[in-house]
Amino acid sequence: MRVYQIEGDWGLGHLRPATRPDPAPGPGQLLLRMTASSLNYRDLVVLDRGYGHFTGALPLVPLSDGVGEVVALGEGVERIALGERVCPMFFPDWIAGEPDLSRLTQSLGGPLDGTMSQYMVMPASGVARVPAALSDEQAACLPCAALTAWRALTVLGTTRPGEQVLIQGSGGVALFALQFARLMGAHVTVISSSDEKIERLVAMGAHATVNYRRTPDWARATREITGGRGYDQIVEVGGEKTLPQSLRCIRPGGTISMIGVLSGAAMQASLGHVVTRQVRLQGVTVGARDDFEQMCRAIAQHGVVPVVDRVFAFDELLPAFERLKSGTQFGKICIRH
């Protein structure tokens, strides 16, 4: 089968097409013919071995997100049938319950081989069905970005109608967070550096926006949007440079879901704000299969459609990564197998 793999050394320059033997499922496993994949910022970090020994060993098949058709079943598999479309779970061993070290250290696209291959063998317990109305490319967007946003807002953030939610940027997680927060009846503010993207965010349902390039002190501006009360929830993707402002505009008792560290990973915020305002600072990294299945039911019921920026061919993985690095995309970058 055809694959892409990082081989020889880490880095985008060592990402190459290759062939591997066709796999076969064993007991309790199933075989997927992969039809689409999608890229996440995490995949860039993995390329440079940014997670240290947790990234895994070479050669490594990249990408954590994808969808495929079940083409063979191993002995004893009953919960999934031949011909069904399923997504491999980002954490194949996290079925339900709370995270623990063993569940969080086994993830697709590093250290486990990812979705950039023609076929994948997965434990039957580590996949979930996708909404029938979604295309393969749309379904491939769900396992990481969508589930991270869903868990932040519903499982850990428990969003209620009328709450004030602040979302940073227009990346994959941010756009899903906007869609899900709107679905739950929240008032949504989004900050972005691009007026063009802001127009599209408003078209998607953002109630308020701030261009943080023109308004560097966006914490002050966004507090005015809430009438000085502050936000109930903030989807925090910037990290080092944005967290101090997030702490200034979160309400007492509010929740900041720490999802990304795009502006740096150092902690330079005043911890006094966390203590004196009783702020919940919650790390979020994807979620369990049960969360994914709940999310897919909501997507199907409410007709949520993932935003796809551009679809590349299987042989165009390198240009796809270059687009991801550029930061100019709006929505998810996908690969059609």
N, C-alpha and C positions, 0 to 999 in steps of 0.2 A: 504494500500500500504506500501511497505518497504521504509524506509528512513535511512539515517544516520543523527544524530543530536548531537549538543553539549548540554548537559543537566546537571543540578545540579550546575556546576561551570565551569569556563573557563579553557582551557588547553587541550592538546592532550589526556591526561588521562581521560577526560570526554566526549570523542567522542565515541558514541555508536550506534549500530543498533537499530531501533525501528520500530513500525508500527503506521500509522495514517489512518484516514478514507479516502477512495478514494474521490478525489475532483470532482466537476462538474463545467463547465463554466457557467457564467451568461451572461447577455447581453453585447456585445462588447468584450467578452473573448473567448479564445479557450483552449482546453485541449491537452497537449503534453504527449505522451508516450516517456519518455527519453531513448535514446539509448547509449549515451556516455557523459562523462564529462572530463574536464582536470583541472589540478592543476596550480595555480599561487602562487608566493611568498606571495602575499597578503593574501592568505588563511591561511598561517602560522601566520601572524600578527593578523588576526581575531580570531584565536583559543585562543590567549593570550589577547584578547580584547585590541589590540594595538591601535585601533582608538577611544577608550573611548566610550562615549554614542552613537557615530555614528555607532558603531559596532552592536547595537541592543540588544535585550533581549533574554533570554533563555526560552525554548529550541529553537535552531536555526539550520536549515539545512544549511551546509556549501557548498562551491564552487560556483563560479560565472559563470563558463563557461560550456556550454553543448550544445547538439543538440538533437532534438526529432522529432517524427512524429506527425502530427496533427491528432487526433483521434475523436475529437468532437468540434463542433462550437456552440457558444452561439448566441442568437438572434442578428441579424443585422450585423454579420461578413461577409464581402465580399472580402476583399483584400487578404485573405489567404484561400486556399481550403483544404478539407479533403485529407489526404495522403501526403501532402507536408512535406519536411524536412526543419526545420527552427531552427535557434538559438535564444534563449531568449537573449535580449539585456542586457548588464551589467547595463546600466541606462535605465530602461524601459520607463521613461517619457521624455527622451531626444531624440526627433525625428529629430530635425534640429535646426539650429541657434546657438547662443552663449550659453555657460553654464551659469546657475544661481544656486542659493543655493538649490532651490527645486529639480532641476534636478540632482544635484551632491550628494544629501544626500539620495537618494533612489536607492540603488544598490543591486544586487543579492549577496547572500552569506554574508550578513550583511549590513544594518539592515534587509533587506528582506530575506526570506528563499531562499536558493540557489538551485543548480541543482542536489544534491545528493539524489534524490528521484525517484521512479518509474514513477510518474506522476507530472505534474506541470500545474497550471492554470495561464495563462498570458493574459494581455490585447492584443488584436489582433494587436494593433499599436506598441507593444513592442517586436515584433519578426521580423526576416528577413530570407528570403530564402538563402540557401547555394549553392555553386557551385556543380553541379551534379557529377563532376568527383572525388570529394573528398569522402573518406570513412567517416563513422560516427566519428571515432576517430580523423581524420584530421580536419573535420569540427568543432569539439568541441574545437579546439585550437584557433579559430578565434576571439571570442567576446572581449577578454581582451588584450592578448599579441599582436596579429596581428593588431588589430585596434589601439592600442596605438602607435605601430611603424608606421603604415600608416598615422595616423594623424600628428605625429611628422615630418615626411618627406614630406608629400604632402599638408596637410591643413595648417599647421603652418610653416613648413620649406621650402615649395615650391622648392623641389630639381630639379635641372636642369642638363642636360647632361654635363659631364665634371667636375662637382663640386667635391670637396674633402670632404668625409664624414668619420668621426671617430666613431667607435662603440666600446663600452666597453663590453667585455665578450662574453659568448656563451649561455646565458639564452634564454628564450622564446622570449622576446621582441628583444633581440640582433639578433637572427637568422632571425626573420622576417624582421628586419631593413636591414640586409645584403641582403636578397632576394629582398626587395623592392627597395633599393638603386641601386642594380645592374639592376633591371628592368628599372629604370629611367636613366640609363647611367652614373651613378656617379662612381668615383674612390673611392674604399672603403678600409680603414685601420681598422683592428680589433686588440685590445689588449686582451691577455688572459694569464693565469698563467700556462697553460698546453700545452706542445709541441704536445701531442697527439691530443688535441682539435684544435690546430693551423693547424695541417695537414688536419683535416676535414673542417676547415673554408676555407682553401685555395682550397680544392676540391669543396667547394660550390661557389667559385668565389671571395674570398677576394683577392685584389690586393697586399696588404702589411699587415704584421703582426708584432707585438712586444710582446715578453714574458715579462710581467712586473715584474715577480719575478727575472729574470736575469738582467733586465734593469729597476730598480726602478724609474729612471728619464725618464719615457717614454714620457714626454712632449717634451724634447729635441730631443729624437729619432724620434718622429713622426713629429716634425717641419722639420726635415731634409727630411722626405719623401715628404713634400709639397714644398721643395725648399726654406724654410724659410717664405713662404707666410702665412701658417696657414690654418686651416680647415674652410670650409664654414659652416659645421654643425657638431655638436657632439651629439651623443645619450648618455646621461649621466645617468648611473644607480647606480654609487657608492655613490655619495653624499659627505659626510663630508671629506673623505680622497682623493677623486679623483677630486672634483671640482676645487681645486687650480691649479692642473696641466692642467685641461681642459681650464681654463682661460689663461694659458700660451701658449696654442697651437691653440686657436681659432683665426681666422683672424679678423682684425678690421671690424666691421659690421656683423660678423657671428652670428649664432644662436646656443645656447646650449639648447637642449631639456632635461629638468630635469624630469626623469621618475622614478628613484628609489633612495633610500637612504640606500643601502645595507651595507655601511661602517660607517653609522652614520648619524644623522639628524641635527647636529649642523652646524651653518654657520661659518666656519673659513677661508674663502677665502677673498682675498683682493678685496673689492668692487671698489677700484680705477681702476682695470683692466676693470671692467664692464663699468665704466663711460668714461674713457679716450679712450677706443677702441670702444665705442658705441656698446657693445655686447648685444644681445638680450638673456636674460635668461628666458626661457619659460617653465612653468610647464605643463606637459601633463598627463592627466588621462583618458585613453580610448577615447570615442567620441560618436557622435550621430548616430542614425540609418541610416541617409542619408550617413554618412561617411562609415558605414559598407557596405551598398549596393554598393557604388562606389568601395570600396576595393574588394568586391566579383566579380564585373565585371572585374576588372583588373586581379584578380587571375585566373578566368576562361579563359580570353583571352590569357594570357601569360603562362598558365600551371604551376603556382606556387604551389608547394607541401609542406605543413607544415612538419617540421621535428619532428617526434614522437620518443622519447627516449625509452619508454616502456609502455605497456598496462597492467593494473591490472584488476582483476575481481572486481565486485561490493563489495564483502565481503573483499577485500584486501585494503580498504582505508587506514588503519593504516600503512601497509608496504609502500604504495605509498607516504604517508606523510614522512616517514622515508627516503625514497630515495630523496625526495625533500629537506629535511633538510641536507642531506649529501653533496649536491652541486656537486655531481659527474656526474649528468645527462648531456646529450647533446641533447637538444630538449625538447619537452613537455612530461610530464607524464600524461597518460590518464587512465580513468576508463571506462570499457565496462559494460553497464548495462544489 
